Amino acid sequence: MTSRLYRDEAIILRTYKLGEADRIIVMLTRHHGQVRAVAKGVRRTTSRFGARLEPFSMTDVQLHAGRSLDVVTQAEIIDPFGRAVSADYAMFTCASTMVETAERLSADDGDLGTEASPQQYLLLAGALAAMSHRRHAPGLILDSYLLRALALGGWAPSCYDCARCGAPGPHRAFHVQAGGAVCESCRSAGAVEVEPATMALLGALLSGDWAVADASGQRERSQASGLVSAYTTWYLERRLRSLALVERA
């Protein structure tokens, strides 16, 4: 008889109460995509792994496959990102937006995950690690994560060549619905005038060029954040609740 037990690495995205003592844990796993599982008795003070299933944590989980919800049978912390992230409001709101995005992008993974599941998992893990260790400004980490997560989902913005005709850049306008930078010939209503330094920052955030991103000024960071927020909202077809709480300088 085939075992219904399986093990995987997971990042806890969200939890909510079930009954008097249980919780439903929403997690992004490395190899099985998004998984929803019941952690039985986890809200009791005597629970063996209550603190190991907190949001933002990277956890080694063993699960028993169920019909509608799996059941967590074991959990061991790999890296408690949540401890550092939850202690700082800016980091907390940025991290909350990242896990909300990850939940949205992985919602249709299915039981076996998808080819993009490991990449989405590794991207989120790297962003949370950078956040918890304060390697870069929280807002930069968030914007980089959003652009790269959308790129993995098939919605990479063009930050240099024209998104419509492919004309070589750089260009000075960004059109969310068109897919990014647009040339003067393709520019239409809805396009936003963008400073060259802002377009360069967007490209750096998308490619992970942190030398350029960290050296950017507040003006271009502010403009880039607005464009990233609008781009994310458009392609996810919904406003992220956590994004409204992020403080932008």
Buried (B, 14 or more C-beta within 10 A) or exposed (E): EEEEEBBBBBBBBBBEEBEEBBBBBBBBBBBBBBBBBBBBBBBEEEBEBBBBBBBBBBBBBBBBBEEEBBBBBBBEBBBBBBBBBBEBEBBBBBBBBBBBBBBBBBEEBEEEBBEBBBBBBEBBBBBBBBBBEEEBBBBBBBBBBBBBBBBBBEBBBBBBBBBBEEBEBBBBBBBBEBBBBBBEEBBEEEBBEBBEBBBBBBBBBBBEBBEBBEEBEEEBBEBBBBBBBBBBBBBBEEEBEBBEEBEEE
